[in-house]
Amino acid sequence: MLQGPVELDQHAIAAEVGKVLDRPVRYVPQSLEEYRQHLQGYPLGEFTIQHFCEVAVDYQNGIFAGTNHVIEQVTGQAPQTLETFLLEHRQAFRDDMQEK
């Protein structure tokens, strides 16, 4: 399984996004049905929506819990941190926030 050296929950991810964007961001849990309805607002096919919902269930059940160094072992490079990814793509997140 591809993981990284640090495990973050949704609250920690929201805090990291907020820090990089310099604005409050918080995680608000949704039911699976609410998540499905949210995804239906995007141009996604039913297969993709079902996949995302199943991943959400797996996440809730701890399937993706834990850490490892597989990415670094396979590629020879440490995986990108969430902070680095957000900094490199900060404008995309800002643009997305302005559209909503």
C-alpha positions in Angstrom: 0.0 0.0 0.0 1.3 3.5 -0.8 1.5 5.6 2.3 3.9 8.1 3.6 6.0 8.5 6.7 3.4 10.7 8.4 -0.3 9.8 8.9 -2.7 12.7 9.0 -6.4 12.6 9.9 -8.9 14.9 8.2 -8.7 17.5 11.0 -4.9 17.7 10.5 -5.2 17.9 6.8 -7.7 20.8 7.1 -5.4 22.6 9.5 -2.5 22.2 7.1 -4.6 23.6 4.2 -5.7 26.5 6.4 -2.1 27.3 7.4 -0.9 27.3 3.7 -3.9 29.3 2.5 -3.7 31.6 5.5 -7.4 31.2 6.2 -9.5 29.1 8.5 -10.3 25.6 7.1 -12.1 23.0 9.2 -13.1 19.5 8.5 -16.9 18.8 8.9 -17.8 15.1 8.7 -20.5 14.2 6.3 -22.6 11.0 5.9 -21.8 8.8 3.0 -25.0 9.9 1.3 -24.1 13.6 1.8 -20.7 12.9 0.3 -22.3 11.1 -2.7 -24.6 14.1 -3.3 -21.7 16.5 -3.1 -19.7 14.4 -5.7 -22.8 14.4 -8.0 -22.3 18.2 -8.3 -19.1 17.6 -10.3 -18.8 16.1 -13.8 -18.0 12.6 -12.6 -19.4 9.3 -13.9 -21.2 7.0 -11.5 -18.3 4.6 -11.5 -16.0 7.3 -10.2 -18.5 8.5 -7.6 -18.9 4.9 -6.4 -15.2 4.4 -6.2 -14.7 7.6 -4.1 -17.5 6.5 -1.8 -15.9 3.0 -1.4 -12.6 4.7 -0.6 -14.3 6.8 2.0 -15.7 3.6 3.6 -12.3 2.0 3.5 -10.8 5.1 5.1 -13.4 5.0 7.9 -12.6 1.3 8.5 -8.9 2.0 8.8 -7.8 0.3 5.6 -5.4 3.1 4.9 -4.1 3.6 8.4 -0.4 3.5 9.2 2.8 4.7 7.7 5.6 3.2 5.6 8.5 4.2 3.4 7.5 2.4 0.2 7.4 5.5 -2.0 11.0 6.3 -1.0 12.1 2.7 -1.4 10.6 2.4 -4.9 11.5 5.8 -6.2 14.6 6.7 -4.2 13.1 10.0 -3.2 11.1 10.9 -0.1 7.4 11.5 -0.8 6.3 15.0 -1.0 4.8 16.4 2.2 1.3 17.8 2.2 2.7 21.2 3.0 5.0 21.1 -0.1 2.2 19.9 -2.4 -0.1 22.7 -1.1 2.5 25.4 -1.5 3.3 24.2 -5.1 -0.5 24.3 -5.9 -1.7 27.1 -3.7 -3.2 29.1 -6.5 -5.3 26.2 -7.6 -6.8 25.9 -4.2 -7.4 29.6 -4.0 -9.0 29.7 -7.4 -11.3 26.7 -6.4 -12.3 28.5 -3.2 -13.2 31.7 -5.2 -15.5 29.7 -7.6 -17.6 28.4 -4.8 
